[in-house]
Amino acid sequence: MEEPIVSASLLAADWYDMRSALSSAESAGADWLHFDVMDGRFVSAVTFGPKMVADLKPHTHLPLDAHLMTMEPERLAPAYIEAGVDFLTFHVEAAVHAHRLVEDIRAAGIKCGASIVPSTPAGVLSELLPLLDLVLVMTVDPGAGGQALIPACLRKCELLAAERRDRGLSFLISVDGGINRDTAGLAGAAGADVLVMGSALFSSADPGAVLRAARASFKAARR
């Protein structure tokens, strides 16, 4: 993939004015909208419930990309499916019966992703990879926006890209944490397909320029 998919993380937006955040993401050229769902247990923060997703869905044409940073994702997944997400990603560290959860999500007609935190090796996903539409590699410790990317995490993207090629699979590789105009190229070189961008996008006076620079950096790294 020469052109990255950019998923704009609403965690970094002004929650008081989400309508403007959607408009800003769309105008900047984002491809997806990313919801970091936090439950106060898997991580200390609490963020978006399914009603937020359902309320925003009619006001955007972009696919909704929900990331469950939660314990018991199997308990919460149905509500986000009903809210209208297009991609639903859970953490393998929080799921006991991950295979069953993947099957349940995909049976509902939703694309399914699995995520790993920085301390989890990519190899734990080996049995799930043929079933997944997306693998989300956390490049920061989850729980807060605005952190710096942990470079060692990109090695997992390289390993996943090699396994995808060797096994003839088609899942997307997403990176989340510290992605900006400078690190987008590193992610692209490592084999990522999806860039989750939050603070770099929504804290800028010109999100479109940031996104264009990130795309250019990504594409240059893939040549």
ZICOR-V49239 format. One record per helix or strand of 3 or more residues. SS is the DSSP state (hx for helix, st for strand). FROM is the first residue (numbers start at 1). TO is the last residue. Records with the same first field share a line. If there is no record, write none. Layout:
SS: FROM-TO ; FROM-TO
This chain:
st: 5-9 ; 32-39 ; 63-69 ; 87-91 ; 111-116 ; 134-138 ; 172-176 ; 194-197
hx: 10-12 ; 15-28 ; 50-57 ; 73-83 ; 92-94 ; 98-107 ; 122-125 ; 129-131 ; 151-167 ; 184-190 ; 199-202 ; 207-222
